[in-house]
Amino acid sequence: MKVKLKDNKKPITDMFCFTNKGYCSTTIEKINSGNLVDVERIPKSALEYVEEVKKEIKITKKKGE
C-alpha cells in the first residue's frame, strides 16, 4: 500500500515502524519529504500523520448501454 503525509507542517517525529522488518529511518524521511511511499503496514498511532493513497478505478460504459 502507498501512504503520504497528511500535512507538510506536521512531519513524523516518532519512530513508527512501517515495515515488517522493523524501523527504517529512510522510509520516514521519504514520507516527510512529501513523496508517496510504498509500505507494508500503517501503525494505528501513525494515522494522525499519514493517509493511505488508494488507486482510482475508472468505470467506463460501453457504447450502446
mmJSON file of the N, C-alpha and C atoms, coordinates in Angstrom:
{"data_MODEL":{"atom_site":{
"group_PDB":["ATOM","ATOM","ATOM","ATOM","ATOM","ATOM","ATOM","ATOM","ATOM","ATOM","ATOM","ATOM","ATOM","ATOM","ATOM","ATOM","ATOM","ATOM","ATOM","ATOM","ATOM","ATOM","ATOM","ATOM","ATOM","ATOM","ATOM","ATOM","ATOM","ATOM","ATOM","ATOM","ATOM","ATOM","ATOM","ATOM","ATOM","ATOM","ATOM","ATOM","ATOM","ATOM","ATOM","ATOM","ATOM","ATOM","ATOM","ATOM","ATOM","ATOM","ATOM","ATOM","ATOM","ATOM","ATOM","ATOM","ATOM","ATOM","ATOM","ATOM","ATOM","ATOM","ATOM","ATOM","ATOM","ATOM","ATOM","ATOM","ATOM","ATOM","ATOM","ATOM","ATOM","ATOM","ATOM","ATOM","ATOM","ATOM","ATOM","ATOM","ATOM","ATOM","ATOM","ATOM","ATOM","ATOM","ATOM","ATOM","ATOM","ATOM","ATOM","ATOM","ATOM","ATOM","ATOM","ATOM","ATOM","ATOM","ATOM","ATOM","ATOM","ATOM","ATOM","ATOM","ATOM","ATOM","ATOM","ATOM","ATOM","ATOM","ATOM","ATOM","ATOM","ATOM","ATOM","ATOM","ATOM","ATOM","ATOM","ATOM","ATOM","ATOM","ATOM","ATOM","ATOM","ATOM","ATOM","ATOM","ATOM","ATOM","ATOM","ATOM","ATOM","ATOM","ATOM","ATOM","ATOM","ATOM","ATOM","ATOM","ATOM","ATOM","ATOM","ATOM","ATOM","ATOM","ATOM","ATOM","ATOM","ATOM","ATOM","ATOM","ATOM","ATOM","ATOM","ATOM","ATOM","ATOM","ATOM","ATOM","ATOM","ATOM","ATOM","ATOM","ATOM","ATOM","ATOM","ATOM","ATOM","ATOM","ATOM","ATOM","ATOM","ATOM","ATOM","ATOM","ATOM","ATOM","ATOM","ATOM","ATOM","ATOM","ATOM","ATOM","ATOM","ATOM","ATOM","ATOM","ATOM","ATOM","ATOM","ATOM","ATOM","ATOM","ATOM"],
"id":[1,2,3,4,5,6,7,8,9,10,11,12,13,14,15,16,17,18,19,20,21,22,23,24,25,26,27,28,29,30,31,32,33,34,35,36,37,38,39,40,41,42,43,44,45,46,47,48,49,50,51,52,53,54,55,56,57,58,59,60,61,62,63,64,65,66,67,68,69,70,71,72,73,74,75,76,77,78,79,80,81,82,83,84,85,86,87,88,89,90,91,92,93,94,95,96,97,98,99,100,101,102,103,104,105,106,107,108,109,110,111,112,113,114,115,116,117,118,119,120,121,122,123,124,125,126,127,128,129,130,131,132,133,134,135,136,137,138,139,140,141,142,143,144,145,146,147,148,149,150,151,152,153,154,155,156,157,158,159,160,161,162,163,164,165,166,167,168,169,170,171,172,173,174,175,176,177,178,179,180,181,182,183,184,185,186,187,188,189,190,191,192,193,194,195],
"type_symbol":["N","C","C","N","C","C","N","C","C","N","C","C","N","C","C","N","C","C","N","C","C","N","C","C","N","C","C","N","C","C","N","C","C","N","C","C","N","C","C","N","C","C","N","C","C","N","C","C","N","C","C","N","C","C","N","C","C","N","C","C","N","C","C","N","C","C","N","C","C","N","C","C","N","C","C","N","C","C","N","C","C","N","C","C","N","C","C","N","C","C","N","C","C","N","C","C","N","C","C","N","C","C","N","C","C","N","C","C","N","C","C","N","C","C","N","C","C","N","C","C","N","C","C","N","C","C","N","C","C","N","C","C","N","C","C","N","C","C","N","C","C","N","C","C","N","C","C","N","C","C","N","C","C","N","C","C","N","C","C","N","C","C","N","C","C","N","C","C","N","C","C","N","C","C","N","C","C","N","C","C","N","C","C","N","C","C","N","C","C","N","C","C","N","C","C"],
"label_atom_id":["N","CA","C","N","CA","C","N","CA","C","N","CA","C","N","CA","C","N","CA","C","N","CA","C","N","CA","C","N","CA","C","N","CA","C","N","CA","C","N","CA","C","N","CA","C","N","CA","C","N","CA","C","N","CA","C","N","CA","C","N","CA","C","N","CA","C","N","CA","C","N","CA","C","N","CA","C","N","CA","C","N","CA","C","N","CA","C","N","CA","C","N","CA","C","N","CA","C","N","CA","C","N","CA","C","N","CA","C","N","CA","C","N","CA","C","N","CA","C","N","CA","C","N","CA","C","N","CA","C","N","CA","C","N","CA","C","N","CA","C","N","CA","C","N","CA","C","N","CA","C","N","CA","C","N","CA","C","N","CA","C","N","CA","C","N","CA","C","N","CA","C","N","CA","C","N","CA","C","N","CA","C","N","CA","C","N","CA","C","N","CA","C","N","CA","C","N","CA","C","N","CA","C","N","CA","C","N","CA","C","N","CA","C","N","CA","C","N","CA","C","N","CA","C","N","CA","C"],
"label_alt_id":[null,null,null,null,null,null,null,null,null,null,null,null,null,null,null,null,null,null,null,null,null,null,null,null,null,null,null,null,null,null,null,null,null,null,null,null,null,null,null,null,null,null,null,null,null,null,null,null,null,null,null,null,null,null,null,null,null,null,null,null,null,null,null,null,null,null,null,null,null,null,null,null,null,null,null,null,null,null,null,null,null,null,null,null,null,null,null,null,null,null,null,null,null,null,null,null,null,null,null,null,null,null,null,null,null,null,null,null,null,null,null,null,null,null,null,null,null,null,null,null,null,null,null,null,null,null,null,null,null,null,null,null,null,null,null,null,null,null,null,null,null,null,null,null,null,null,null,null,null,null,null,null,null,null,null,null,null,null,null,null,null,null,null,null,null,null,null,null,null,null,null,null,null,null,null,null,null,null,null,null,null,null,null,null,null,null,null,null,null,null,null,null,null,null,null],
"label_comp_id":["MET","MET","MET","LYS","LYS","LYS","VAL","VAL","VAL","LYS","LYS","LYS","LEU","LEU","LEU","LYS","LYS","LYS","ASP","ASP","ASP","ASN","ASN","ASN","LYS","LYS","LYS","LYS","LYS","LYS","PRO","PRO","PRO","ILE","ILE","ILE","THR","THR","THR","ASP","ASP","ASP","MET","MET","MET","PHE","PHE","PHE","CYS","CYS","CYS","PHE","PHE","PHE","THR","THR","THR","ASN","ASN","ASN","LYS","LYS","LYS","GLY","GLY","GLY","TYR","TYR","TYR","CYS","CYS","CYS","SER","SER","SER","THR","THR","THR","THR","THR","THR","ILE","ILE","ILE","GLU","GLU","GLU","LYS","LYS","LYS","ILE","ILE","ILE","ASN","ASN","ASN","SER","SER","SER","GLY","GLY","GLY","ASN","ASN","ASN","LEU","LEU","LEU","VAL","VAL","VAL","ASP","ASP","ASP","VAL","VAL","VAL","GLU","GLU","GLU","ARG","ARG","ARG","ILE","ILE","ILE","PRO","PRO","PRO","LYS","LYS","LYS","SER","SER","SER","ALA","ALA","ALA","LEU","LEU","LEU","GLU","GLU","GLU","TYR","TYR","TYR","VAL","VAL","VAL","GLU","GLU","GLU","GLU","GLU","GLU","VAL","VAL","VAL","LYS","LYS","LYS","LYS","LYS","LYS","GLU","GLU","GLU","ILE","ILE","ILE","LYS","LYS","LYS","ILE","ILE","ILE","THR","THR","THR","LYS","LYS","LYS","LYS","LYS","LYS","LYS","LYS","LYS","GLY","GLY","GLY","GLU","GLU","GLU"],
"label_asym_id":["A","A","A","A","A","A","A","A","A","A","A","A","A","A","A","A","A","A","A","A","A","A","A","A","A","A","A","A","A","A","A","A","A","A","A","A","A","A","A","A","A","A","A","A","A","A","A","A","A","A","A","A","A","A","A","A","A","A","A","A","A","A","A","A","A","A","A","A","A","A","A","A","A","A","A","A","A","A","A","A","A","A","A","A","A","A","A","A","A","A","A","A","A","A","A","A","A","A","A","A","A","A","A","A","A","A","A","A","A","A","A","A","A","A","A","A","A","A","A","A","A","A","A","A","A","A","A","A","A","A","A","A","A","A","A","A","A","A","A","A","A","A","A","A","A","A","A","A","A","A","A","A","A","A","A","A","A","A","A","A","A","A","A","A","A","A","A","A","A","A","A","A","A","A","A","A","A","A","A","A","A","A","A","A","A","A","A","A","A","A","A","A","A","A","A"],
"label_entity_id":["1","1","1","1","1","1","1","1","1","1","1","1","1","1","1","1","1","1","1","1","1","1","1","1","1","1","1","1","1","1","1","1","1","1","1","1","1","1","1","1","1","1","1","1","1","1","1","1","1","1","1","1","1","1","1","1","1","1","1","1","1","1","1","1","1","1","1","1","1","1","1","1","1","1","1","1","1","1","1","1","1","1","1","1","1","1","1","1","1","1","1","1","1","1","1","1","1","1","1","1","1","1","1","1","1","1","1","1","1","1","1","1","1","1","1","1","1","1","1","1","1","1","1","1","1","1","1","1","1","1","1","1","1","1","1","1","1","1","1","1","1","1","1","1","1","1","1","1","1","1","1","1","1","1","1","1","1","1","1","1","1","1","1","1","1","1","1","1","1","1","1","1","1","1","1","1","1","1","1","1","1","1","1","1","1","1","1","1","1","1","1","1","1","1","1"],
"label_seq_id":[1,1,1,2,2,2,3,3,3,4,4,4,5,5,5,6,6,6,7,7,7,8,8,8,9,9,9,10,10,10,11,11,11,12,12,12,13,13,13,14,14,14,15,15,15,16,16,16,17,17,17,18,18,18,19,19,19,20,20,20,21,21,21,22,22,22,23,23,23,24,24,24,25,25,25,26,26,26,27,27,27,28,28,28,29,29,29,30,30,30,31,31,31,32,32,32,33,33,33,34,34,34,35,35,35,36,36,36,37,37,37,38,38,38,39,39,39,40,40,40,41,41,41,42,42,42,43,43,43,44,44,44,45,45,45,46,46,46,47,47,47,48,48,48,49,49,49,50,50,50,51,51,51,52,52,52,53,53,53,54,54,54,55,55,55,56,56,56,57,57,57,58,58,58,59,59,59,60,60,60,61,61,61,62,62,62,63,63,63,64,64,64,65,65,65],
"pdbx_PDB_ins_code":[null,null,null,null,null,null,null,null,null,null,null,null,null,null,null,null,null,null,null,null,null,null,null,null,null,null,null,null,null,null,null,null,null,null,null,null,null,null,null,null,null,null,null,null,null,null,null,null,null,null,null,null,null,null,null,null,null,null,null,null,null,null,null,null,null,null,null,null,null,null,null,null,null,null,null,null,null,null,null,null,null,null,null,null,null,null,null,null,null,null,null,null,null,null,null,null,null,null,null,null,null,null,null,null,null,null,null,null,null,null,null,null,null,null,null,null,null,null,null,null,null,null,null,null,null,null,null,null,null,null,null,null,null,null,null,null,null,null,null,null,null,null,null,null,null,null,null,null,null,null,null,null,null,null,null,null,null,null,null,null,null,null,null,null,null,null,null,null,null,null,null,null,null,null,null,null,null,null,null,null,null,null,null,null,null,null,null,null,null,null,null,null,null,null,null],
"Cartn_x":[0.843,0.0,0.889,0.347,1.107,0.514,1.404,0.973,1.611,0.991,1.558,1.276,2.045,1.906,0.641,-0.155,-1.391,-1.099,-0.161,0.12,1.627,2.147,3.589,4.095,3.203,3.594,3.7,3.226,3.237,3.933,5.285,6.004,6.044,6.396,6.527,7.811,7.704,8.881,9.102,8.087,8.205,8.783,9.193,9.775,8.685,7.951,6.926,7.534,7.03,7.536,6.533,6.9,6.018,6.31,7.348,7.692,7.681,7.558,7.578,8.989,9.993,11.388,11.791,11.149,11.494,11.553,12.081,12.145,13.121,12.729,13.584,13.513,14.614,14.627,14.467,14.919,14.771,13.313,12.5,11.067,10.426,10.768,10.237,10.676,11.942,12.45,11.718,11.44,10.714,9.29,8.635,7.267,7.268,8.212,8.279,8.613,9.266,9.593,8.39,7.3,6.082,5.881,6.754,6.641,5.615,5.09,4.294,5.269,5.019,5.938,5.19,5.776,5.206,5.594,4.601,4.843,4.095,4.496,3.841,2.656,2.736,1.638,1.666,0.544,0.45,0.114,0.988,0.665,-0.521,-1.379,-2.558,-2.173,-1.087,-0.669,-0.134,0.21,0.726,-0.386,-1.621,-2.723,-3.025,-2.571,-2.778,-1.791,-0.743,0.269,0.15,-0.231,-0.246,-1.629,-1.835,-3.067,-2.728,-3.531,-3.32,-3.843,-3.071,-3.473,-3.972,-5.239,-5.845,-5.868,-5.739,-5.734,-7.143,-7.244,-8.546,-8.927,-10.186,-10.689,-11.644,-11.333,-12.189,-13.224,-14.468,-15.549,-15.974,-15.874,-16.269,-17.472,-18.33,-19.516,-19.243,-19.743,-19.625,-20.691,-20.392,-21.38,-22.603,-23.75,-24.988,-25.625,-24.996,-25.58,-26.201],
"Cartn_y":[-1.17,0.0,1.235,2.331,3.575,4.573,5.351,6.368,7.698,8.765,10.099,10.875,11.92,12.766,13.599,13.678,14.456,15.949,16.424,17.851,18.056,18.824,19.07,19.863,20.575,21.356,20.482,19.244,18.332,17.024,17.05,15.838,14.789,13.58,12.48,12.685,12.669,12.813,11.568,10.718,9.499,8.369,7.298,6.149,5.114,5.322,4.377,3.331,2.124,1.005,0.705,1.026,0.83,-0.454,-1.192,-2.45,-3.585,-4.79,-5.954,-6.258,-5.716,-5.948,-5.139,-3.999,-3.143,-1.686,-0.844,0.6,0.918,1.828,2.259,3.788,4.448,5.913,6.509,5.802,6.344,6.393,5.452,5.475,6.716,7.026,8.218,9.477,9.536,10.699,10.894,9.8,9.883,10.382,9.881,10.328,11.803,12.236,13.635,14.576,14.074,14.931,15.13,14.41,14.596,13.571,12.59,11.568,10.499,9.82,8.622,7.497,6.758,5.712,4.399,3.341,2.007,1.392,1.04,0.463,-0.854,-1.645,-2.935,-2.816,-1.856,-1.67,-0.244,0.181,1.511,1.327,1.752,1.66,2.579,2.128,2.921,4.294,4.373,5.665,6.618,6.103,6.944,7.504,7.072,7.517,9.005,9.644,11.081,11.851,11.194,11.827,11.46,10.216,9.743,9.248,9.16,8.593,7.667,6.626,5.667,6.253,6.084,6.547,5.333,5.381,4.252,4.54,3.484,3.59,3.909,4.911,5.268,4.289,3.898,2.972,3.734,3.709,4.382,3.389,3.83,2.994,3.596,2.808,3.276,2.477,3.155,2.491,2.136,1.0,0.6,1.333,1.546,2.189,1.295,1.896,1.153,0.797,1.096,0.777,1.989],
"Cartn_z":[0.0,0.0,0.0,-0.475,-0.539,0.447,1.076,2.021,1.663,2.155,2.02,3.297,3.503,4.68,4.558,5.621,5.589,5.534,6.366,6.476,6.508,5.546,5.494,6.698,7.362,8.542,9.785,9.689,10.827,10.424,10.331,9.916,11.021,10.641,11.594,12.392,13.705,14.563,15.415,15.536,16.332,15.492,16.15,15.47,15.172,14.08,13.665,12.746,12.829,12.037,10.924,9.681,8.539,7.784,8.188,7.526,8.536,8.045,8.93,9.423,8.752,9.136,10.359,10.584,11.71,11.285,12.157,11.916,10.787,9.903,8.79,8.71,9.003,9.024,7.626,6.594,5.238,4.812,5.28,4.978,5.584,6.824,7.499,6.762,6.332,5.603,4.286,3.572,2.306,2.522,3.56,3.865,4.231,5.069,5.49,4.34,3.292,2.151,1.223,1.476,0.701,-0.388,-0.489,-1.521,-1.151,-2.184,-1.961,-1.673,-0.602,-0.183,-0.063,-0.607,-0.526,0.818,1.637,2.962,3.098,4.071,4.31,5.256,6.187,7.139,7.667,8.239,8.848,10.317,11.222,12.648,12.987,13.876,14.237,14.767,15.517,16.073,15.006,13.832,12.752,11.871,12.078,11.234,11.369,12.436,12.548,11.663,11.192,10.348,8.874,8.579,7.191,6.802,5.486,4.967,3.808,3.654,2.576,1.275,0.226,-1.095,-1.858,-2.198,-2.9,-4.391,-5.161,-6.606,-7.098,-7.98,-8.527,-9.624,-9.623,-10.62,-11.534,-12.822,-13.784,-14.308,-14.31,-14.826,-16.151,-17.177,-18.498,-18.977,-19.693,-20.25,-21.698,-22.092,-23.491,-24.297,-25.582,-26.454,-26.582,-26.549,-26.683,-25.354,-24.278,-22.961,-22.347],
"occupancy":[1.0,1.0,1.0,1.0,1.0,1.0,1.0,1.0,1.0,1.0,1.0,1.0,1.0,1.0,1.0,1.0,1.0,1.0,1.0,1.0,1.0,1.0,1.0,1.0,1.0,1.0,1.0,1.0,1.0,1.0,1.0,1.0,1.0,1.0,1.0,1.0,1.0,1.0,1.0,1.0,1.0,1.0,1.0,1.0,1.0,1.0,1.0,1.0,1.0,1.0,1.0,1.0,1.0,1.0,1.0,1.0,1.0,1.0,1.0,1.0,1.0,1.0,1.0,1.0,1.0,1.0,1.0,1.0,1.0,1.0,1.0,1.0,1.0,1.0,1.0,1.0,1.0,1.0,1.0,1.0,1.0,1.0,1.0,1.0,1.0,1.0,1.0,1.0,1.0,1.0,1.0,1.0,1.0,1.0,1.0,1.0,1.0,1.0,1.0,1.0,1.0,1.0,1.0,1.0,1.0,1.0,1.0,1.0,1.0,1.0,1.0,1.0,1.0,1.0,1.0,1.0,1.0,1.0,1.0,1.0,1.0,1.0,1.0,1.0,1.0,1.0,1.0,1.0,1.0,1.0,1.0,1.0,1.0,1.0,1.0,1.0,1.0,1.0,1.0,1.0,1.0,1.0,1.0,1.0,1.0,1.0,1.0,1.0,1.0,1.0,1.0,1.0,1.0,1.0,1.0,1.0,1.0,1.0,1.0,1.0,1.0,1.0,1.0,1.0,1.0,1.0,1.0,1.0,1.0,1.0,1.0,1.0,1.0,1.0,1.0,1.0,1.0,1.0,1.0,1.0,1.0,1.0,1.0,1.0,1.0,1.0,1.0,1.0,1.0,1.0,1.0,1.0,1.0,1.0,1.0],
"B_iso_or_equiv":[0.0,0.0,0.0,0.0,0.0,0.0,0.0,0.0,0.0,0.0,0.0,0.0,0.0,0.0,0.0,0.0,0.0,0.0,0.0,0.0,0.0,0.0,0.0,0.0,0.0,0.0,0.0,0.0,0.0,0.0,0.0,0.0,0.0,0.0,0.0,0.0,0.0,0.0,0.0,0.0,0.0,0.0,0.0,0.0,0.0,0.0,0.0,0.0,0.0,0.0,0.0,0.0,0.0,0.0,0.0,0.0,0.0,0.0,0.0,0.0,0.0,0.0,0.0,0.0,0.0,0.0,0.0,0.0,0.0,0.0,0.0,0.0,0.0,0.0,0.0,0.0,0.0,0.0,0.0,0.0,0.0,0.0,0.0,0.0,0.0,0.0,0.0,0.0,0.0,0.0,0.0,0.0,0.0,0.0,0.0,0.0,0.0,0.0,0.0,0.0,0.0,0.0,0.0,0.0,0.0,0.0,0.0,0.0,0.0,0.0,0.0,0.0,0.0,0.0,0.0,0.0,0.0,0.0,0.0,0.0,0.0,0.0,0.0,0.0,0.0,0.0,0.0,0.0,0.0,0.0,0.0,0.0,0.0,0.0,0.0,0.0,0.0,0.0,0.0,0.0,0.0,0.0,0.0,0.0,0.0,0.0,0.0,0.0,0.0,0.0,0.0,0.0,0.0,0.0,0.0,0.0,0.0,0.0,0.0,0.0,0.0,0.0,0.0,0.0,0.0,0.0,0.0,0.0,0.0,0.0,0.0,0.0,0.0,0.0,0.0,0.0,0.0,0.0,0.0,0.0,0.0,0.0,0.0,0.0,0.0,0.0,0.0,0.0,0.0,0.0,0.0,0.0,0.0,0.0,0.0],
"pdbx_formal_charge":[null,null,null,null,null,null,null,null,null,null,null,null,null,null,null,null,null,null,null,null,null,null,null,null,null,null,null,null,null,null,null,null,null,null,null,null,null,null,null,null,null,null,null,null,null,null,null,null,null,null,null,null,null,null,null,null,null,null,null,null,null,null,null,null,null,null,null,null,null,null,null,null,null,null,null,null,null,null,null,null,null,null,null,null,null,null,null,null,null,null,null,null,null,null,null,null,null,null,null,null,null,null,null,null,null,null,null,null,null,null,null,null,null,null,null,null,null,null,null,null,null,null,null,null,null,null,null,null,null,null,null,null,null,null,null,null,null,null,null,null,null,null,null,null,null,null,null,null,null,null,null,null,null,null,null,null,null,null,null,null,null,null,null,null,null,null,null,null,null,null,null,null,null,null,null,null,null,null,null,null,null,null,null,null,null,null,null,null,null,null,null,null,null,null,null],
"auth_seq_id":[1,1,1,2,2,2,3,3,3,4,4,4,5,5,5,6,6,6,7,7,7,8,8,8,9,9,9,10,10,10,11,11,11,12,12,12,13,13,13,14,14,14,15,15,15,16,16,16,17,17,17,18,18,18,19,19,19,20,20,20,21,21,21,22,22,22,23,23,23,24,24,24,25,25,25,26,26,26,27,27,27,28,28,28,29,29,29,30,30,30,31,31,31,32,32,32,33,33,33,34,34,34,35,35,35,36,36,36,37,37,37,38,38,38,39,39,39,40,40,40,41,41,41,42,42,42,43,43,43,44,44,44,45,45,45,46,46,46,47,47,47,48,48,48,49,49,49,50,50,50,51,51,51,52,52,52,53,53,53,54,54,54,55,55,55,56,56,56,57,57,57,58,58,58,59,59,59,60,60,60,61,61,61,62,62,62,63,63,63,64,64,64,65,65,65],
"auth_comp_id":["MET","MET","MET","LYS","LYS","LYS","VAL","VAL","VAL","LYS","LYS","LYS","LEU","LEU","LEU","LYS","LYS","LYS","ASP","ASP","ASP","ASN","ASN","ASN","LYS","LYS","LYS","LYS","LYS","LYS","PRO","PRO","PRO","ILE","ILE","ILE","THR","THR","THR","ASP","ASP","ASP","MET","MET","MET","PHE","PHE","PHE","CYS","CYS","CYS","PHE","PHE","PHE","THR","THR","THR","ASN","ASN","ASN","LYS","LYS","LYS","GLY","GLY","GLY","TYR","TYR","TYR","CYS","CYS","CYS","SER","SER","SER","THR","THR","THR","THR","THR","THR","ILE","ILE","ILE","GLU","GLU","GLU","LYS","LYS","LYS","ILE","ILE","ILE","ASN","ASN","ASN","SER","SER","SER","GLY","GLY","GLY","ASN","ASN","ASN","LEU","LEU","LEU","VAL","VAL","VAL","ASP","ASP","ASP","VAL","VAL","VAL","GLU","GLU","GLU","ARG","ARG","ARG","ILE","ILE","ILE","PRO","PRO","PRO","LYS","LYS","LYS","SER","SER","SER","ALA","ALA","ALA","LEU","LEU","LEU","GLU","GLU","GLU","TYR","TYR","TYR","VAL","VAL","VAL","GLU","GLU","GLU","GLU","GLU","GLU","VAL","VAL","VAL","LYS","LYS","LYS","LYS","LYS","LYS","GLU","GLU","GLU","ILE","ILE","ILE","LYS","LYS","LYS","ILE","ILE","ILE","THR","THR","THR","LYS","LYS","LYS","LYS","LYS","LYS","LYS","LYS","LYS","GLY","GLY","GLY","GLU","GLU","GLU"],
"auth_asym_id":["A","A","A","A","A","A","A","A","A","A","A","A","A","A","A","A","A","A","A","A","A","A","A","A","A","A","A","A","A","A","A","A","A","A","A","A","A","A","A","A","A","A","A","A","A","A","A","A","A","A","A","A","A","A","A","A","A","A","A","A","A","A","A","A","A","A","A","A","A","A","A","A","A","A","A","A","A","A","A","A","A","A","A","A","A","A","A","A","A","A","A","A","A","A","A","A","A","A","A","A","A","A","A","A","A","A","A","A","A","A","A","A","A","A","A","A","A","A","A","A","A","A","A","A","A","A","A","A","A","A","A","A","A","A","A","A","A","A","A","A","A","A","A","A","A","A","A","A","A","A","A","A","A","A","A","A","A","A","A","A","A","A","A","A","A","A","A","A","A","A","A","A","A","A","A","A","A","A","A","A","A","A","A","A","A","A","A","A","A","A","A","A","A","A","A"],
"auth_atom_id":["N","CA","C","N","CA","C","N","CA","C","N","CA","C","N","CA","C","N","CA","C","N","CA","C","N","CA","C","N","CA","C","N","CA","C","N","CA","C","N","CA","C","N","CA","C","N","CA","C","N","CA","C","N","CA","C","N","CA","C","N","CA","C","N","CA","C","N","CA","C","N","CA","C","N","CA","C","N","CA","C","N","CA","C","N","CA","C","N","CA","C","N","CA","C","N","CA","C","N","CA","C","N","CA","C","N","CA","C","N","CA","C","N","CA","C","N","CA","C","N","CA","C","N","CA","C","N","CA","C","N","CA","C","N","CA","C","N","CA","C","N","CA","C","N","CA","C","N","CA","C","N","CA","C","N","CA","C","N","CA","C","N","CA","C","N","CA","C","N","CA","C","N","CA","C","N","CA","C","N","CA","C","N","CA","C","N","CA","C","N","CA","C","N","CA","C","N","CA","C","N","CA","C","N","CA","C","N","CA","C","N","CA","C","N","CA","C","N","CA","C","N","CA","C","N","CA","C"],
"pdbx_PDB_model_num":[1,1,1,1,1,1,1,1,1,1,1,1,1,1,1,1,1,1,1,1,1,1,1,1,1,1,1,1,1,1,1,1,1,1,1,1,1,1,1,1,1,1,1,1,1,1,1,1,1,1,1,1,1,1,1,1,1,1,1,1,1,1,1,1,1,1,1,1,1,1,1,1,1,1,1,1,1,1,1,1,1,1,1,1,1,1,1,1,1,1,1,1,1,1,1,1,1,1,1,1,1,1,1,1,1,1,1,1,1,1,1,1,1,1,1,1,1,1,1,1,1,1,1,1,1,1,1,1,1,1,1,1,1,1,1,1,1,1,1,1,1,1,1,1,1,1,1,1,1,1,1,1,1,1,1,1,1,1,1,1,1,1,1,1,1,1,1,1,1,1,1,1,1,1,1,1,1,1,1,1,1,1,1,1,1,1,1,1,1,1,1,1,1,1,1]
}}}
